[in-house]
Amino acid sequence: MALPPRIRLARIDEASALLELCVRSKAVWGYDEAFMALTRVVLRVKPEQIALGDVWVATAADGSIAGMVALAPGEQATTLDLDKLFVEPRWIRTGVGRALIAHAIDEARRRGANRLTILADPYAAGFYERCGARLIGEAPSDAIPGRSLPLYEIKLG
């Protein structure tokens, strides 16, 4: 992507397209059909979350959606969770992911959070580390029973 992506609030009518983007992005890692079927439930972008202003999309110059990011309340009042960050496969490694996480960090700060937590796909761990996240442990997967995932944080204060 030659120019930085434009980032805007998602629209409710984009919810199903955003789910499909999340699925395509997750599938890049080569997960099997059974795994992907289980993850579809948690990859769903809820219209209510969009309506709250917690979901943003990155658009390419042609207006197509290149990626998305969502924030959610954290376990503590001063913590927000990076609920989702997915990039359309053809835009991976073009700066879209970095632009989206930078937007999420700026928005979390604007909302008064001092910490952003990230339950990461193991394949995305290196990306989050390059973006300044620090591994703080593991936590149960929200989609796959018995699976643990790396848990990261970015200090915002």
N, C-alpha and C positions, 0 to 999 in steps of 0.2 A: 504494500500500500504506500504510494508515494506521499500522499498527504496524511496528516493525522486524521483518524476517523472523527466524524461529528458524533457526539454523544448527546442523546436526548431521552426524555422520559418515554417509556414504552406506552403503547396504547392497548386498551383492553381487547380490541379486535385482533391484536397480534398474539394473544396468549397461545393459541394452538400452533402457530408458526414458530413461536419461541420454544415450545416443547420439542418440536421436530428438530430445530437447530441444536438443542441440548442433546438429543439422542444421536444425531449425526456426529457431533463433537465427541461425545463419550465413546462412540463406536470406533473412533480412530485408534484407540488403544487395543483393538482386537478382541474385545470381550465376546463371549459366545451368546447365542440367542436367549438362553435361559437367564443369564446374568442381566442382559439388556432388558428383558421383560420385567424383572424385579425392579430395576432402576427407573423404569418409565414413571412409576408412581411418584417418586421423589423428584424427578426431573420436571414434573408438571409445573408450569408457571401459573399461579392462581390469579384469576382476574381481580380478586380482593387485594392481593399484594400489589398489583399494578395500580389499582385505584388509590391505594395509600401513598403512591409515589415512591415505592421502594424498588422499582425495576427500571433499568435503563438499557438502551440499545446503542450500539455503535453502528453507524451507517457508512457505507462506502460512497465514493463520489457519484455513483449511479443511483444512489438512494437505497440500494439493497442492504439488508441487515447483515453485518459482518460478525456480530457478537452481542452478548448480553451479560449483564451483571445485576445481581439482586442483593439487597441487604435485608437482614431480619434482626429482631431483638435478640440480644445475648442473654446469658444466664444472670448477669449483673446489670444494674442500671446504667453503668458507664461503659458497657461492652456491647458492640454490635457484631453479628455474625455475617461473614461473607457467605450468603446463602447459596448463590450460584455464580459461576463465571464460566461461560462457554463461548468458544469462537468457532464460527463456521469453518469447516476443514480447509477450504481453499485460502482462508485468511490467517491460518495458524503460522506463527513465526514471521509475522509482518508488522508487529507492534500493536495490533488490536488488543490483545490480552493485557499488555502493559498499560495501554491507555485506559482500559476498563478498570484495572485494579487501582490506578492512580485516581480515577474518578471516584471509586468506592471509598478510598482513603480520605479524599478531600470531603466527600459527603459525610462520612462518619465523623470527621473532625467538626464539620459545620453543625452537626447534630449534637455535639458535646461529648461524644464518646472519647475515651482515652485508650481504647483497646479494640482491635478488630481480630476476631478469631476465625480460623479457617479449618474446616474438616476437609482434608484434601484427598483427592484420588492419589494413590501412590505414584502414578505416572506423572502427575502434575507437581509433585513435591519440589523438584528442582526449579521449576518456574517460580513458585512462591518464595523459595529461598533466595533466588536472584532478585526478587522484588522486595527483599528486606524482612521476610517472615522468619520467625525463629521457632523451631520445633519445641513444643512444650510437653509432648506426650502422645498418647493414643486415645481414641474414643471409639465407641461402637458405631458401625456403619448405620446410617438411617435407612438403608435399603436391603442389605444382605445380612440375614441373621448369622451371628457368630463371627462376622468379619470385623476386624479393627482397622481403623484408618489413622494416618498421621494427623495430629492436631497441631496447628500453628497459631502464632499470634503476631500481630504487628502492633507495637506500642505507638500510640498517637500523641501522647502528651509530651 
